[in-house]
Amino acid sequence: MMASQQYMDGDRLEESTDLRQITDRVRVKPGSKVELERYPSTWQDPERHIYHGLGLSKKNANELLAQSQKEIADAQDVFWADNRFALLIILQGMDASGKDGIIEHVMAGVNPQGCQVTSFKAPTAEEVDHDFLWRCVRAMPEKGKIGIFNRSYYEEVLVVKVHPGFLTNQRLPYVKYDKQFWDQRYKSINDLEGHLVRNGTIVIKFFLNISEEEQREQLLERTDQPEKLWKFNPDDVRERDLWPQYMEAYREMLEATSTEQCPWYVLPADQKWLSRVLAALIVSSEIERLGLKFPEPSAEYLKEVEEARTKLLKG
């Protein structure tokens, strides 16, 4: 996880240790039994954590977010220049949990040329004619770039698990969709993410844990405000009737697919300021953890640069 040994002075070491405590609080320990109650949608004591000399509080949220935004933007330049790694950020959560807000606020300082956002909705006829990972694999970020998935292949073990009738359109060679079937899907996901990591893609996965009551308020707000009405989908209200089934599907997903290489982080989505700050801290620290530097120019290249510079100076 966070490499506190990177910081040699006392202040940064202390901050790094606290950052590890913060991330441990939201990280789903691989191989553990998951109870969603352990990851509350609201933190009662965020201010007990210190980062960059600031308490984790709502009044400090903008400053903390701005610091992380700058760290991500600065790191992106090196990330792009190094060109050996890619970064994939996966956002999952119930409707109105704040996925769009995470993208907008956490990645605000990123160069758009090096970042790509893909939103996955109901699969098209072409996508259904391929395996359930295909459409997401096509959208994976290339080396040096950041890719953000607003929903992902995890929908296939969430929405599809709650609505198994969707599997009919996939025309799979299975007679029944039992525990073995879903375990195989989890394995396919873990195998894919392991393959990505082995080939230089860092995978960061966020589950935005919103409460049923907070989601109700967010959906009502969309109906009350004309500028947000376009985001309202009546189907979202119908899906609320299946809340227990969704929570069980999320629990099983977190338990089966939080691995050492690609753990899940469960963010308190009732506090949007806090979920954004936590996501920004985790993203910036994961890029920093790589210890990347700008490539060292070769002697031949430096010679060419000097010759070109001399020519430019002569006019």
C-alpha positions as CSV (number, residue, x, y, z in Angstrom):
1,M,0.0,0.0,0.0
2,M,1.2,3.5,0.7
3,A,5.0,3.6,0.8
4,S,5.7,5.7,4.0
5,Q,9.4,5.0,3.6
6,Q,9.4,7.4,0.7
7,Y,9.1,10.4,3.1
8,M,12.2,10.9,5.2
9,D,11.3,14.0,7.2
10,G,9.3,13.6,10.3
11,D,6.2,15.7,9.2
12,R,5.7,13.9,5.9
13,L,6.3,10.5,7.6
14,E,3.6,11.3,10.1
15,E,1.2,12.4,7.3
16,S,2.0,9.3,5.3
17,T,1.3,7.1,8.3
18,D,-2.1,8.8,8.7
19,L,-2.8,8.5,5.0
20,R,-2.3,4.7,5.4
21,Q,-4.8,4.7,8.3
22,I,-7.3,6.6,6.1
23,T,-7.0,4.2,3.2
24,D,-7.1,1.2,5.5
25,R,-10.4,2.5,6.8
26,V,-12.0,2.3,3.4
27,R,-10.0,-0.5,1.8
28,V,-11.7,-3.9,1.6
29,K,-9.1,-6.4,3.0
30,P,-8.6,-9.1,0.4
31,G,-9.9,-12.5,1.5
32,S,-12.1,-11.0,4.3
33,K,-15.8,-11.5,4.9
34,V,-17.5,-8.2,4.0
35,E,-20.1,-6.5,6.0
36,L,-21.2,-3.2,4.5
37,E,-22.0,-1.9,8.0
38,R,-18.2,-1.8,8.5
39,Y,-18.0,0.9,5.8
40,P,-20.6,3.5,6.8
41,S,-22.0,6.0,4.3
42,T,-21.3,8.8,6.7
43,W,-18.2,9.2,8.9
44,Q,-18.9,10.7,12.4
45,D,-15.2,11.5,13.1
46,P,-13.4,12.4,9.9
47,E,-11.6,15.3,11.5
48,R,-9.5,12.9,13.6
49,H,-7.4,12.2,10.5
50,I,-4.7,14.7,9.4
51,Y,-3.3,15.0,5.9
52,H,-0.9,17.8,4.7
53,G,-1.3,19.4,8.1
54,L,-5.0,19.7,7.7
55,G,-7.8,17.9,9.5
56,L,-10.1,15.9,7.3
57,S,-13.2,18.2,7.7
58,K,-15.7,19.8,5.5
59,K,-14.2,23.3,6.1
60,N,-10.8,22.0,4.8
61,A,-12.3,20.0,1.9
62,N,-11.7,22.5,-0.8
63,E,-8.0,23.0,0.2
64,L,-7.4,19.3,0.6
65,L,-9.0,18.6,-2.8
66,A,-7.0,21.4,-4.4
67,Q,-3.8,20.0,-3.1
68,S,-4.6,16.5,-4.4
69,Q,-5.8,17.9,-7.7
70,K,-2.4,19.6,-8.2
71,E,-0.5,16.4,-7.1
72,I,-2.5,14.4,-9.7
73,A,-1.9,17.0,-12.4
74,D,1.8,17.2,-11.7
75,A,2.1,13.4,-11.5
76,Q,0.2,13.1,-14.8
77,D,3.0,14.9,-16.6
78,V,5.6,12.4,-15.4
79,F,3.1,9.6,-15.9
80,W,2.7,10.6,-19.6
81,A,6.4,11.2,-20.2
82,D,7.4,7.9,-18.6
83,N,4.9,6.1,-20.8
84,R,5.3,2.6,-19.1
85,F,2.1,2.6,-17.0
86,A,-1.6,3.2,-17.5
87,L,-4.1,4.1,-14.8
88,L,-7.6,2.7,-14.7
89,I,-10.1,4.1,-12.2
90,I,-13.4,2.2,-11.8
91,L,-16.4,3.9,-10.2
92,Q,-19.3,1.7,-9.1
93,G,-22.3,2.7,-7.0
94,M,-26.1,3.0,-6.9
95,D,-27.7,5.8,-8.9
96,A,-27.1,9.3,-7.5
97,S,-24.1,8.1,-5.4
98,G,-21.9,10.8,-6.9
99,K,-19.9,9.0,-9.6
100,D,-20.1,12.1,-11.9
101,G,-19.0,14.3,-9.1
102,I,-15.9,12.3,-8.4
103,I,-14.9,12.6,-12.0
104,E,-15.6,16.3,-12.1
105,H,-13.8,17.3,-8.9
106,V,-11.0,14.8,-8.5
107,M,-9.8,15.0,-12.1
108,A,-10.3,18.8,-12.4
109,G,-6.7,19.6,-13.0
110,V,-5.9,16.7,-15.4
111,N,-4.9,17.4,-19.0
112,P,-7.8,16.2,-21.1
113,Q,-5.4,14.8,-23.7
114,G,-4.2,12.3,-21.2
115,C,-7.5,11.3,-19.7
116,Q,-10.5,9.4,-21.1
117,V,-13.9,8.9,-19.4
118,T,-16.1,6.0,-20.5
119,S,-19.6,5.6,-19.3
120,F,-21.2,2.1,-19.6
121,K,-24.9,1.8,-20.0
122,A,-27.1,-1.1,-21.3
123,P,-25.0,-3.1,-23.8
124,T,-25.6,-2.7,-27.5
125,A,-26.5,-5.6,-29.8
126,E,-22.9,-5.8,-30.9
127,E,-21.6,-5.8,-27.3
128,V,-24.0,-8.6,-26.3
129,D,-22.6,-10.7,-29.2
130,H,-19.2,-10.7,-27.3
131,D,-18.1,-11.9,-23.9
132,F,-19.1,-9.7,-21.0
133,L,-15.6,-8.1,-20.6
134,W,-15.2,-7.2,-24.3
135,R,-16.7,-3.7,-24.4
136,C,-14.6,-2.6,-21.4
137,V,-11.4,-4.1,-22.7
138,R,-11.8,-2.1,-25.8
139,A,-11.9,1.1,-23.7
140,M,-8.8,0.4,-21.6
141,P,-6.4,3.3,-21.3
142,E,-3.1,3.1,-23.2
143,K,0.3,3.6,-21.6
144,G,0.8,7.0,-20.2
145,K,-2.9,7.8,-19.9
146,I,-5.6,7.7,-17.3
147,G,-8.9,5.9,-18.0
148,I,-12.0,6.3,-15.9
149,F,-14.9,3.9,-16.1
150,N,-18.2,5.2,-14.9
151,R,-19.7,1.8,-14.3
152,S,-17.8,-1.2,-15.8
153,Y,-17.8,-4.9,-16.3
154,Y,-18.9,-5.1,-12.7
155,E,-22.4,-4.3,-13.8
156,E,-22.4,-7.9,-15.0
157,V,-22.2,-9.2,-11.4
158,L,-24.5,-6.4,-10.0
159,V,-27.4,-5.4,-12.2
160,V,-27.3,-8.6,-14.1
161,K,-27.2,-10.6,-10.9
162,V,-30.2,-8.7,-9.5
163,H,-32.0,-9.1,-12.9
164,P,-30.8,-12.6,-14.1
165,G,-33.3,-12.4,-17.0
166,F,-30.8,-10.1,-18.7
167,L,-28.7,-13.2,-19.3
168,T,-31.2,-14.6,-21.8
169,N,-30.0,-12.0,-24.4
170,Q,-26.4,-13.1,-23.8
171,R,-27.2,-16.6,-25.2
172,L,-24.6,-18.2,-22.9
173,P,-23.9,-22.0,-23.0
174,Y,-25.2,-22.5,-19.5
175,V,-28.3,-24.2,-18.3
176,K,-28.6,-22.6,-14.9
177,Y,-27.0,-19.5,-13.3
178,D,-26.0,-20.8,-9.9
179,K,-23.3,-20.0,-7.5
180,Q,-20.7,-21.6,-9.7
181,F,-21.7,-19.4,-12.6
182,W,-21.2,-16.2,-10.6
183,D,-18.0,-17.5,-9.1
184,Q,-16.7,-18.0,-12.6
185,R,-17.5,-14.4,-13.5
186,Y,-15.7,-13.2,-10.5
187,K,-12.7,-15.3,-11.5
188,S,-12.8,-13.9,-15.0
189,I,-12.7,-10.4,-13.6
190,N,-9.9,-11.1,-11.2
191,D,-7.9,-12.8,-14.0
192,L,-8.4,-9.7,-16.3
193,E,-7.3,-7.3,-13.6
194,G,-4.3,-9.4,-12.7
195,H,-3.4,-9.4,-16.4
196,L,-3.7,-5.6,-16.5
197,V,-1.5,-5.2,-13.5
198,R,1.2,-7.5,-14.8
199,N,1.3,-5.4,-18.0
200,G,1.6,-2.0,-16.3
201,T,-2.0,-0.9,-15.7
202,I,-2.7,0.4,-12.1
203,V,-6.3,-0.4,-11.2
204,I,-8.1,1.7,-8.6
205,K,-11.6,0.7,-7.7
206,F,-14.1,2.8,-5.8
207,F,-17.5,1.7,-4.5
208,L,-19.6,4.8,-3.6
209,N,-21.6,3.6,-0.6
210,I,-24.8,5.7,-0.4
211,S,-27.6,5.1,2.0
212,E,-31.1,4.5,0.8
213,E,-32.4,7.7,2.5
214,E,-29.6,9.8,1.0
215,Q,-30.3,8.4,-2.5
216,R,-34.0,9.3,-2.0
217,E,-33.1,12.9,-1.3
218,Q,-30.7,13.1,-4.2
219,L,-33.3,11.7,-6.6
220,L,-36.0,14.1,-5.3
221,E,-33.5,17.0,-5.8
222,R,-33.2,16.0,-9.4
223,T,-37.0,16.3,-9.9
224,D,-37.0,19.7,-8.1
225,Q,-34.3,21.4,-10.1
226,P,-34.7,22.0,-13.8
227,E,-31.0,21.9,-14.4
228,K,-30.8,18.4,-12.9
229,L,-34.0,17.0,-14.2
230,W,-32.3,15.6,-17.3
231,K,-30.4,13.2,-15.0
232,F,-33.6,11.8,-13.5
233,N,-34.6,8.4,-14.7
234,P,-37.9,6.9,-13.4
235,D,-36.3,3.5,-13.6
236,D,-34.0,4.5,-10.7
237,V,-37.0,4.7,-8.4
238,R,-38.2,1.3,-9.5
239,E,-34.8,-0.1,-8.8
240,R,-35.0,1.1,-5.2
241,D,-37.5,-1.6,-4.5
242,L,-34.7,-4.0,-5.0
243,W,-32.3,-2.3,-2.6
244,P,-31.7,-5.4,-0.4
245,Q,-30.8,-7.5,-3.5
246,Y,-28.4,-4.8,-4.7
247,M,-26.7,-4.5,-1.4
248,E,-26.2,-8.3,-1.3
249,A,-24.8,-8.2,-4.8
250,Y,-22.4,-5.4,-3.9
251,R,-21.3,-7.3,-0.7
252,E,-20.6,-10.5,-2.6
253,M,-18.8,-8.5,-5.4
254,L,-16.5,-6.8,-2.8
255,E,-15.8,-10.0,-1.1
256,A,-14.9,-11.9,-4.3
257,T,-13.0,-9.3,-6.2
258,S,-11.0,-7.2,-3.7
259,T,-7.5,-8.5,-4.3
260,E,-4.0,-7.6,-3.1
261,Q,-3.2,-6.1,-6.5
262,C,-6.6,-4.5,-7.1
263,P,-8.4,-3.8,-3.8
264,W,-11.8,-2.1,-3.5
265,Y,-12.1,1.2,-1.6
266,V,-15.6,1.9,-0.1
267,L,-16.2,5.7,0.0
268,P,-18.8,7.3,2.3
269,A,-21.1,8.7,-0.4
270,D,-23.6,10.4,1.9
271,Q,-20.8,12.9,2.4
272,K,-19.9,13.9,-1.1
273,W,-17.1,16.3,0.0
274,L,-15.5,13.4,1.9
275,S,-15.8,10.8,-0.8
276,R,-14.2,13.3,-3.3
277,V,-11.3,14.1,-0.9
278,L,-10.7,10.4,-0.2
279,A,-10.7,9.5,-3.9
280,A,-8.3,12.3,-4.7
281,L,-5.9,11.3,-1.9
282,I,-5.9,7.7,-3.0
283,V,-5.4,8.4,-6.7
284,S,-2.6,10.9,-6.1
285,S,-0.8,8.6,-3.6
286,E,-1.1,5.6,-5.9
287,I,0.6,7.5,-8.8
288,E,3.2,8.9,-6.4
289,R,3.9,5.4,-5.1
290,L,5.3,4.4,-8.5
291,G,8.2,6.8,-8.0
292,L,8.3,7.9,-11.6
293,K,10.7,10.5,-13.0
294,F,11.0,12.2,-16.3
295,P,13.1,10.1,-18.7
296,E,16.8,10.8,-18.8
297,P,17.8,12.1,-22.2
298,S,20.6,10.2,-24.0
299,A,23.9,11.9,-24.8
300,E,23.1,11.7,-28.5
301,Y,19.7,13.4,-28.0
302,L,21.3,16.2,-25.9
303,K,23.8,16.8,-28.7
304,E,21.0,17.1,-31.2
305,V,19.2,19.5,-28.8
306,E,22.3,21.7,-28.5
307,E,22.8,21.8,-32.3
308,A,19.2,22.8,-32.8
309,R,19.5,25.4,-30.0
310,T,22.6,26.9,-31.6
311,K,20.8,27.1,-34.9
312,L,17.8,28.8,-33.4
313,L,20.0,31.4,-31.6
314,K,21.6,32.3,-34.9
315,G,18.2,33.1,-36.3
